[in-house]
Amino acid sequence: MLPAKIVNIEQERAEVQLPDGQKLRLPLTAFEGQIRVGSEIVMLLAVPGSEDIARQKLAKDILNEIISE
């Protein structure tokens, strides 16, 4: 998972800032849930064919976060 933050929303696009300062402009339809400026998000990146592995890693990360609380 890659943490990021919504820094701007305009014209049906959200500007996402990555931890290293890089910014991406993504369509609002790419997001699940309601976002607003300041929202913390996580991005799941996977190449075609490895989506299941990425989902399993996400599930593991979520479980570890829950357990450590």
C-alpha positions as CSV (number, residue, x, y, z in Angstrom):
1,M,0.0,0.0,0.0
2,L,1.2,3.5,-0.8
3,P,-0.1,6.2,1.5
4,A,-1.1,9.5,-0.1
5,K,-3.2,12.6,0.6
6,I,-5.8,14.5,-1.4
7,V,-4.6,18.1,-1.8
8,N,-7.0,19.5,-4.4
9,I,-10.2,18.6,-6.1
10,E,-11.5,20.3,-9.3
11,Q,-13.1,19.5,-12.6
12,E,-13.9,15.9,-11.7
13,R,-10.3,15.2,-10.8
14,A,-8.4,14.8,-7.5
15,E,-4.8,15.9,-7.0
16,V,-3.1,13.2,-4.9
17,Q,0.3,13.9,-3.2
18,L,2.6,11.0,-2.6
19,P,5.0,10.8,0.4
20,D,7.9,12.0,-1.7
21,G,6.0,15.1,-2.8
22,Q,5.1,14.0,-6.3
23,K,1.5,14.7,-7.3
24,L,-0.9,12.8,-9.5
25,R,-4.2,13.9,-11.0
26,L,-6.8,11.1,-10.9
27,P,-10.5,11.0,-12.0
28,L,-12.9,11.1,-9.1
29,T,-14.4,7.8,-10.4
30,A,-11.1,6.1,-9.4
31,F,-11.9,6.5,-5.7
32,E,-14.1,4.4,-3.5
33,G,-15.9,6.3,-0.8
34,Q,-16.2,10.0,-0.4
35,I,-13.0,12.1,-0.6
36,R,-12.3,15.7,0.3
37,V,-9.2,17.9,0.4
38,G,-7.1,16.6,3.3
39,S,-8.4,13.0,3.1
40,E,-5.7,10.4,3.7
41,I,-5.9,7.6,1.2
42,V,-3.9,4.4,0.4
43,M,-3.1,3.3,-3.2
44,L,-2.9,-0.3,-4.2
45,L,-0.5,-0.7,-7.2
46,A,-0.4,-4.0,-9.1
47,V,0.6,-5.0,-12.6
48,P,-2.0,-7.1,-14.6
49,G,-2.0,-10.6,-13.4
50,S,-0.8,-9.8,-9.8
51,E,-4.0,-8.3,-8.5
52,D,-4.8,-11.2,-6.2
53,I,-1.3,-11.1,-4.6
54,A,-1.8,-7.3,-4.1
55,R,-5.2,-7.9,-2.5
56,Q,-3.8,-10.5,-0.2
57,K,-1.0,-8.2,0.9
58,L,-3.6,-5.4,1.5
59,A,-5.7,-7.8,3.6
60,K,-2.6,-8.8,5.6
61,D,-1.7,-5.2,6.2
62,I,-5.2,-4.4,7.4
63,L,-5.2,-7.3,9.8
64,N,-1.8,-6.4,11.2
65,E,-3.0,-2.8,11.7
66,I,-6.1,-4.1,13.6
67,I,-4.0,-6.4,15.7
68,S,-1.5,-3.7,16.7
69,E,-4.2,-1.3,17.9
